[in-house]
């Protein structure tokens, strides 16, 4: 495997443009991701692929299919369902799993709340997103997963920027930056003790634009929520949230109808839409090309609560 892959944080705007104009840059990213997928299958006994029905995990499923063709994907698709997910993503999740004949494991945050007596957040900005961690750790223990493949990318958020591709987690699922292992020459160390696990990020070196360019090239279908449509929304502090009963409203919130799309599909309670007229892949790519802020930076409210919100969640066992 070539060692020529560069960390996206080291790539200038000019280099990024040159790379996107190169006919084989997507082939290089794809080859790296497929290599990582196969490393996971070779090094771990019970891996799983975390699949939410979002664009990044859809890309992972497609890469896994390529990595292990003509056979089936040799590990299950796993989702932590908060009960506050977008219905478009959930329907896509179920349809794709059935279409490719993959085993789909779904565990519900609602069940974890009841079983553990967890206290949900209250108030207008309440979210179950952080409670996914408990469900994930329980699921890892239930199935004895030793590696969980996820769609995190380094360009998303600063805590992700220092993430390893093989991200070591201790027996409590916690991420400690001081215990991460060097990854030189695309050599990945998956050696762990019983109870420990590794989160693996095959598209860590991709950007949001790379993902969309790959989806276009591979002609991969996506949930309609990623494209422009009219929707009734809650306008709150300049953010456009889906108008749903799971979001508590107050007198300062305005109910509006706008033409929007979603750049990411996390929980409805903490994921904002962006106003957009982009209804095709080409139009979405053109829109993202001129954006100077990542999808999480623009639309994920939970990441904006504190400067270290994502890092704190990772240290507690988050994806």
C-alpha positions as CSV (number, residue, x, y, z in Angstrom):
1,X,0.0,0.0,0.0
2,X,1.3,3.4,-1.0
3,X,2.3,5.8,1.9
4,X,1.5,8.9,-0.3
5,X,-1.8,9.6,1.4
6,X,-1.8,13.0,3.1
7,X,-3.6,14.2,6.2
8,X,-6.3,16.6,5.0
9,X,-5.1,19.2,7.5
10,X,-1.8,19.4,5.6
11,X,-3.4,20.1,2.2
12,X,-3.6,23.7,1.0
13,X,-6.6,25.0,-1.0
14,X,-4.5,24.9,-4.2
15,X,-3.4,21.4,-3.5
16,X,-7.0,20.4,-2.8
17,X,-8.2,21.8,-6.1
18,X,-5.4,20.0,-7.9
19,X,-6.2,16.8,-6.2
20,X,-9.9,17.1,-7.1
21,X,-9.0,17.7,-10.7
22,X,-6.8,14.7,-10.8
23,X,-8.5,11.7,-12.5
24,X,-7.3,9.2,-9.9
25,X,-7.6,10.9,-6.6
26,X,-10.9,9.2,-5.8
27,X,-9.3,5.9,-6.8
28,X,-6.5,6.6,-4.2
29,X,-9.0,7.4,-1.5
30,X,-11.1,4.3,-2.3
31,X,-8.0,2.0,-2.4
32,X,-6.9,3.3,1.0
33,X,-10.4,2.8,2.5
34,X,-10.7,-0.7,1.1
35,X,-7.3,-1.6,2.4
36,X,-8.4,-0.5,5.9
37,X,-11.6,-2.5,5.6
38,X,-9.6,-5.6,4.8
39,X,-7.2,-4.9,7.7
40,X,-10.1,-4.8,10.1
41,X,-11.4,-8.1,8.8
42,X,-8.0,-9.6,9.1
43,X,-7.0,-8.3,12.5
44,X,-10.3,-8.5,14.5
45,X,-12.6,-11.4,15.4
46,X,-15.9,-9.5,15.7
47,X,-16.0,-6.2,13.8
48,X,-19.1,-4.2,13.1
49,X,-20.0,-1.3,10.8
50,X,-21.8,1.6,12.4
51,X,-24.6,2.5,10.0
52,X,-27.1,5.3,10.5
53,X,-28.4,5.9,6.9
54,X,-26.3,9.0,6.6
55,X,-24.1,9.8,3.6
56,X,-20.8,8.8,5.3
57,X,-22.0,5.5,6.5
58,X,-23.6,4.8,3.2
59,X,-20.2,5.4,1.6
60,X,-18.7,2.9,4.1
61,X,-21.2,0.2,3.1
62,X,-20.4,0.7,-0.6
63,X,-16.7,0.5,0.2
64,X,-17.2,-2.6,2.2
65,X,-19.2,-4.2,-0.6
66,X,-16.2,-3.5,-2.9
67,X,-13.7,-4.7,-0.4
68,X,-15.3,-8.1,0.0
69,X,-16.9,-8.7,-3.4
70,X,-18.2,-11.1,-4.6
71,X,-19.0,-12.2,-1.1
72,X,-21.3,-10.4,1.4
73,X,-20.0,-7.9,3.9
74,X,-18.5,-10.1,6.7
75,X,-19.8,-8.1,9.6
76,X,-23.1,-6.7,10.7
77,X,-24.4,-3.2,10.3
78,X,-25.2,-1.6,13.7
79,X,-27.2,1.4,14.6
80,X,-28.0,3.2,17.9
81,X,-31.5,4.5,17.3
82,X,-32.3,7.4,19.6
83,X,-35.9,7.6,18.5
84,X,-35.2,11.1,17.3
85,X,-33.7,10.2,14.0
86,X,-35.0,11.5,10.7
87,X,-37.5,9.1,9.2
88,X,-35.8,9.4,5.7
89,X,-32.6,8.1,7.1
90,X,-34.2,5.2,9.1
91,X,-36.2,4.1,6.0
92,X,-33.0,4.2,3.9
93,X,-31.1,2.2,6.6
94,X,-33.7,-0.6,6.6
95,X,-34.1,-0.7,2.8
96,X,-30.4,-0.8,2.1
97,X,-29.7,-3.6,4.7
98,X,-32.4,-5.7,3.1
99,X,-31.3,-5.0,-0.4
100,X,-27.7,-6.1,0.1
101,X,-28.6,-9.0,2.5
102,X,-26.6,-7.6,5.4
103,X,-27.4,-8.4,9.0
104,X,-28.7,-5.2,10.7
105,X,-28.5,-4.8,14.5
106,X,-30.5,-2.0,15.9
107,X,-30.5,-1.0,19.6
108,X,-32.7,1.7,21.0
109,X,-31.6,4.5,23.3
110,X,-35.2,4.4,24.8
111,X,-34.5,0.9,26.1
112,X,-31.2,1.9,27.6
113,X,-32.9,4.9,29.4
114,X,-35.5,2.6,30.9
115,X,-33.0,-0.3,31.8
116,X,-30.4,2.0,33.4
117,X,-32.7,4.6,34.8
118,X,-30.9,7.3,32.9
119,X,-32.0,10.9,33.2
120,X,-32.7,12.7,29.9
121,X,-31.9,16.3,29.3
122,X,-34.8,18.7,29.7
123,X,-35.6,22.1,28.2
124,X,-35.7,23.6,24.7
125,X,-32.2,22.3,23.7
126,X,-32.6,18.8,25.2
127,X,-31.1,16.0,23.2
128,X,-30.7,12.2,23.5
129,X,-27.5,12.4,21.4
130,X,-25.1,12.0,24.3
131,X,-27.1,9.0,25.6
132,X,-26.2,7.0,22.5
133,X,-22.8,6.3,24.2
134,X,-24.5,4.1,26.8
135,X,-26.4,2.1,24.2
136,X,-23.3,1.7,22.1
137,X,-21.1,0.5,25.0
138,X,-23.9,-2.0,26.0
139,X,-24.1,-3.2,22.4
140,X,-20.4,-3.7,22.1
141,X,-20.5,-5.7,25.3
142,X,-23.6,-7.7,24.2
143,X,-22.0,-8.8,20.9
144,X,-18.4,-8.7,22.0
145,X,-17.5,-6.4,19.1
146,X,-13.7,-5.7,19.1
147,X,-13.8,-3.1,16.3
148,X,-16.5,-0.7,15.2
149,X,-16.1,0.9,11.8
150,X,-17.4,4.5,11.6
151,X,-17.7,7.3,9.1
152,X,-15.9,10.1,11.0
153,X,-13.6,12.3,9.0
154,X,-10.8,14.6,10.1
155,X,-12.2,17.7,8.3
156,X,-15.5,17.5,10.4
157,X,-14.3,18.9,13.7
158,X,-11.1,19.7,15.5
159,X,-11.4,16.8,17.9
160,X,-11.7,14.5,14.9
161,X,-8.6,16.1,13.3
162,X,-6.3,14.4,15.8
163,X,-8.1,11.0,15.5
164,X,-6.2,8.0,14.4
165,X,-7.6,5.7,11.8
166,X,-7.4,2.9,14.3
167,X,-8.7,4.7,17.4
168,X,-8.0,2.7,20.5
169,X,-10.6,2.7,23.3
170,X,-10.1,1.2,26.8
171,X,-12.3,-1.3,28.6
172,X,-14.7,1.6,29.4
173,X,-14.9,2.7,25.8
174,X,-13.0,5.9,26.6
175,X,-10.7,7.7,24.2
176,X,-7.4,8.9,25.6
177,X,-5.2,10.9,23.1
178,X,-2.1,9.9,25.0
179,X,-2.7,6.2,24.4
180,X,-3.2,6.4,20.6
181,X,-0.8,4.4,18.5
182,X,1.5,5.7,15.7
183,X,0.4,4.9,12.2
184,X,3.4,5.0,9.9
185,X,3.5,3.7,6.3
186,X,-0.2,2.7,6.6
187,X,0.6,0.0,9.2
188,X,-2.2,-0.3,11.7
189,X,-1.9,-1.9,15.1
190,X,-5.1,-3.6,16.2
191,X,-3.7,-5.6,19.1
192,X,-6.0,-5.2,22.1
193,X,-6.7,-6.9,25.4
194,X,-10.1,-8.5,26.3
195,X,-12.7,-5.8,26.9
196,X,-10.9,-3.1,24.9
197,X,-12.0,-2.2,21.4
198,X,-11.0,-0.1,18.4
199,X,-13.0,2.5,16.5
200,X,-11.9,2.4,12.8
201,X,-12.3,5.3,10.4
202,X,-11.6,4.2,6.8
203,X,-12.6,7.6,5.3
204,X,-10.8,9.7,7.9
205,X,-8.6,11.3,5.2
206,X,-11.6,12.2,3.0
207,X,-13.3,15.6,3.0
208,X,-17.0,16.3,2.7
209,X,-16.5,17.2,-0.9
210,X,-14.6,14.0,-1.5
211,X,-17.6,12.0,-0.2
212,X,-20.0,13.8,-2.5
213,X,-17.7,13.4,-5.5
214,X,-17.4,9.7,-4.8
215,X,-21.2,9.3,-4.3
216,X,-21.6,11.0,-7.7
217,X,-19.0,8.8,-9.4
218,X,-20.4,5.6,-8.0
219,X,-24.0,6.6,-8.7
220,X,-25.0,5.9,-5.1
221,X,-28.6,6.7,-4.1
222,X,-29.1,8.9,-1.0
223,X,-32.0,9.8,1.3
224,X,-34.1,12.6,-0.2
225,X,-33.3,14.7,2.9
226,X,-29.9,15.6,1.5
227,X,-31.5,17.5,-1.4
228,X,-33.5,20.7,-1.5
229,X,-37.1,20.4,-0.4
230,X,-39.7,22.5,1.3
231,X,-40.1,21.8,5.0
232,X,-41.8,23.3,8.1
233,X,-39.1,24.3,10.5
234,X,-38.4,25.9,13.9
235,X,-36.3,29.1,13.5
236,X,-34.2,29.3,16.7
237,X,-31.2,31.4,17.3
238,X,-30.6,31.6,13.6
239,X,-30.8,27.8,13.2
240,X,-33.5,26.0,11.3
241,X,-34.6,22.8,13.1
242,X,-37.1,20.3,11.9
243,X,-40.6,21.0,13.4
244,X,-41.2,17.9,15.4
245,X,-42.9,17.1,18.7
246,X,-39.6,15.8,20.2
247,X,-38.2,19.4,20.2
248,X,-39.6,21.6,23.0
249,X,-40.6,25.0,21.7
250,X,-41.1,28.3,23.5
251,X,-42.4,31.7,22.7
252,X,-39.2,32.9,21.1
253,X,-39.3,30.1,18.4
254,X,-40.8,30.9,15.0
255,X,-42.5,28.3,12.8
256,X,-41.4,28.9,9.2
257,X,-41.5,27.1,5.9
258,X,-38.3,27.2,3.9
259,X,-36.6,25.4,1.0
260,X,-33.7,23.6,2.7
261,X,-31.6,20.5,2.7
262,X,-29.6,18.7,5.4
263,X,-25.8,18.5,5.2
264,X,-25.7,15.8,7.9
265,X,-28.5,13.7,9.5
266,X,-27.9,13.3,13.2
267,X,-30.7,13.6,15.7
268,X,-33.5,16.0,14.8
269,X,-33.0,17.7,18.2
270,X,-29.5,18.9,17.4
271,X,-29.2,19.0,13.6
272,X,-30.0,22.1,11.7
273,X,-30.9,22.4,8.0
274,X,-29.4,24.9,5.6
275,X,-31.3,27.0,3.1
276,X,-30.6,25.6,-0.3
277,X,-31.9,25.1,-3.8
278,X,-29.5,22.3,-4.6
279,X,-31.6,19.4,-5.8
280,X,-29.0,17.3,-7.7
281,X,-25.6,15.9,-6.9
282,X,-23.9,18.4,-9.2
283,X,-25.7,21.3,-7.4
284,X,-24.8,20.0,-4.0
285,X,-21.1,19.6,-5.0
286,X,-21.1,23.2,-6.4
287,X,-22.6,24.5,-3.1
288,X,-20.1,22.6,-0.9
289,X,-17.2,23.8,-3.1
290,X,-17.7,27.4,-2.0
291,X,-18.5,26.6,1.7
292,X,-15.7,27.5,4.2
293,X,-17.2,25.6,7.2
294,X,-17.7,21.9,7.7
295,X,-21.2,20.3,8.0
296,X,-20.8,19.7,11.7
297,X,-19.5,23.2,12.2
298,X,-22.5,24.7,10.4
299,X,-25.4,22.5,11.5
300,X,-24.6,20.4,14.6
301,X,-25.8,22.2,17.6
302,X,-24.4,19.7,20.1
303,X,-20.9,20.4,18.9
304,X,-21.3,24.1,19.6
305,X,-22.4,23.9,23.2
306,X,-18.7,24.1,24.4
307,X,-15.3,24.4,22.7
308,X,-14.5,20.8,23.7
309,X,-18.0,19.3,23.3
310,X,-16.9,16.6,20.8
311,X,-13.7,15.7,22.6
312,X,-15.5,15.4,26.0
313,X,-18.1,13.0,24.4
314,X,-15.3,10.9,22.8
315,X,-13.5,10.6,26.2
316,X,-16.8,9.3,27.6
317,X,-17.0,6.6,24.9
318,X,-18.8,8.4,22.0
319,X,-18.3,7.3,18.4
